[in-house]
Amino acid sequence: MVEMQAQPVADMERAAHGALMGLRPAFEHRRPRQRWASIVAASAAGVGAAALVCMATWATATAVARHDAGAEVARWQLWWNPTCADQSPRRVVIAGKAVCQVPMDRISQR
């Protein structure tokens, strides 16, 4: 009598299990190796995309820094040439060394 009741319950469990397995997404129907391969491939694609974004950001920051440095050099040369360059009237040689006489008002304007 116990065996007769156990058999229909096992059949119902198998039927319920079969019905629920049909509801699983296709991702879970794959074999574990296929799942791991797809996870590794997606991770590699994500890392590659992040690397490309980082490289583009680095290149942009480098270009901006070079542009700013070039502008600073041009600004310094614009100040240096009339103030302390070889042909400037403010350049004085003292004891064999060139000295630039810069008035205080010119220094504060920089």
N, C-alpha and C positions, 0 to 999 in steps of 0.2 A: 504494500500500500504506500509506503514511503517512496519507493521507486517510481511509482506511477505519478505521484505528484511532482517529483523532481524533474521528470522528463519534460512536461509541458513548460515548466519555469525555464529550463535551459533553452528550449526552443524559442520561447518569448524573448529571452535575453539575446540569443543569436539574431533573431529577427530585428530587434531594436538596435543592436549593434550594426547590423547591415544597413538599416535605414539611416542611422546617424553617420555612417561612413560615407554615404552618398552625399551628405551635406558638407563634408570637409572641403576646404578650398583645394585647388589644384596644386598649390605649393606643398601641401602636406602629403599629397599622393606620391611625390617624387621620392626617390631613394635618399637616404641621409647624405651620401657623397655628393649627389646633385645639389642638395640644399646647401651644403658647406661650400661647394664650388661657386654657387650663385652668390652666397654671402661674401666670399673672398673677392669675387669679381666686382661686386657692388662697392665693397670697401676700397679696392684698388682704384676704381673710377672716382670715388669721392676724394681720395688722397691726391690723385692726379689733378682733379679740378681745383682743389685747395692750393696745390703747388703752383698751378698756372696763375691763380689770383694773386698769390704772394709774390711771384716773380714780376707780374705786371705792376703791382704796387711798389715794389722795390725799384723797378726801372723808372717809374714816374717820379718817385721821391728823389732818386739820383739826378734825374734831369732837372728837377726844380732846384735842387741844391747847387748844381753846376751853374744854372742860370743866375741864381742869387749871388753866387761867388763871383761870376763874371761882372755882374752889375756893381758889386762892391769894389772890385779891382778898378773898374772904369771910374767910379766915383773917387777912389783914392788917387788915381793918376791925374784926374782933373784937379784935385787939390794939390798934389805933389809938384806937378810941372810948373805952375806959376809961383809956388811958394819956396820950394827947396831944390829944384832941379839944377843941373850944372850951369845953365844960363840964367838962373834966377838972380836978381839983385840982392836977395836976402841971404844967399849962400856966402859964407865967409870961411876962409881957411885960417885956422889958428894952430900954431905949432905943428904944421904939416897935416892937420886933420880938418876935413870939411865939417863945418858947423852950420846949422840952419837957424837963423834968427826969425822965429815966428812970433808975431805979436799975440798977446793974450786974446784979443778979440777974434782973431782968425781961428784960434784953437777952439774957442767956445762955439763957433758957428758950425763946426763939424758935427 
